[in-house]
Amino acid sequence: MTTTQPAAIDVATIERLSRGFHDTFRNLAARDDVFSADVFFDLNMPVWRFQLQGREAWETQLRTLAAHGGGDVRVDVVRTVPTVAGFVTEHEEYQHVDGQDLSARRLWLCEVRDGLITNVVGYCSGEWDEELRARHAVEAPMLRR
């Protein structure tokens, strides 16, 4: 049996798509030079899971969350690692919501075809407020970032 390995995606494409992906959280726009029209999202939260399909559905989700948040979003990219079919990226998100500074850690598995993101699986830690971050610092101090 002969198997065919997918062609590796060049680093410049991965970097462009990673930047574009992370920009969606700030700009609330899923650009057509980053996402396929029918991009599929499988989103896993601490106690919930849901799926979306299409750039417009992703934009609507982000805008709905932003409307409830009311504050500017800051996304710090921790790392982006190429895979055979795309890339994995990790980020930390910060937002001021209803007088609280919230943070979340997220890991994203992105598949790429024809230079566009076609499938995204996301895992989120949930939003942590200042009280939870302080408790965590005392009870489970991090050895690494």
N, C-alpha and C positions, 0 to 999 in steps of 0.2 A: 504494500500500500504506500502510495506517495502522498505526502502532505505538503501543502504550500504555505509558507510563512508569509503573512501580510508584509507589504513593503513598510519599512520604518518611516515614521513621520519625521521630517526634518526639524531641528531644534528651533529654527526661526518661526516655523508655523506653530509649534507648541508654545513658544513665548508670546506670540501674537494672540493666540486663542486664550491663553491663561490671563493675560492682561485684559482682554475684552470680556472674559467671563467675570472677573472680579470687578470690572467697571460697572457691570449691570447693577450691583448692589448700591452704588453711589448715584448712578445716572438714571436708574429705573428704566433702561431701554435695552432690549435684546436685539442687537444689531444683526442685520442679515449677512454681514461679512464675518460673523462669529458663530451664529447658530443656524442650523438648517431650519426651513420653514416648519417642519414637523418634528422638531427636537422633542425627545421624550424625557421627562423628569420623574424619578422615583425618590421621594423625599422621606427620610426617616428621622423622626423627632424622638425625644425620650419616651413619650407614651402615645405616639400617634404615627401613622404612615399614610401618605397620600401620593397620588400621581397626577401629573399634568402633561398635556401634549400641545406643542406649538409655541412659537415665540410670543404670540399675543397672550397666551395663558400664563406664561412665565412673567411677562411684564405686569399683567393684572395682579398676580400674586404679590410681586414685589411692591407695587403701588398700594395695594391694600394694607400690607404690613407697614409701609411708610406712613400712610394716613393715620394708622393707630399709634404709631411711634411719635411722629411729630418732630423728631430731631434728625440732624445730619448723621449719616452713617460713615464710620471710618472702618476700613478693612485693611488689616495688616496681613500680607501674604507671608506665611511661615516658610513654605516651600512648594515647588512644583516639580514633579518627577515624571519624565516620559515613560510611557508603557508601549507595548507593541501596537496597541490599538488606539492610543491617545495619550492621556496623562492623568495623574492623581495630583490634586492640589489641596493644601491645607491653609485655612485662614482663621484669623480671630477678628470678630466684628464687635464694634463698640458703638453704642447709641445712647443718647440722653432721652429718656421716655418718662413722662409724668413725674419729673423731679428726681428721677433715679438714673444713675449711670449703669447701663446693662452691658453685659458682654456675653459672647458665645463663641465656641470653637466648632469649626466645621471641617469635614473631610469630604472631598468631591472626587468621584471617579468619572472621568469624561471620556467618551469614545468619539473618535474623529473619523470622518469619511469625506473625501473630496475637499479637504481643507476647512471643514466646518464641524462644529460639535453637533453630534446627532443623538447621543444618549448621555444622561447625567444621573448618577446615583449619589445622593447626598446624605450624610450623617451629621446630626447636630447635637451638641451637648445640652441644648436648652439655654435659656437666658439666665445669667447669674447676676444678681444685684450685689451691691456693696457688702451687705451683711453676709451673704453666702460666700463671697470671695474672701472676706476676713476670717470667717469660720474655717474655710478650706485652708487658708494660709497657716492657721494654728494646728489644725487636726491632721493635715496631710501636706506638709510643705514639699514643694517640688524640688527634686534633685537636679533637673535640667529644665530648660525653657519649655 
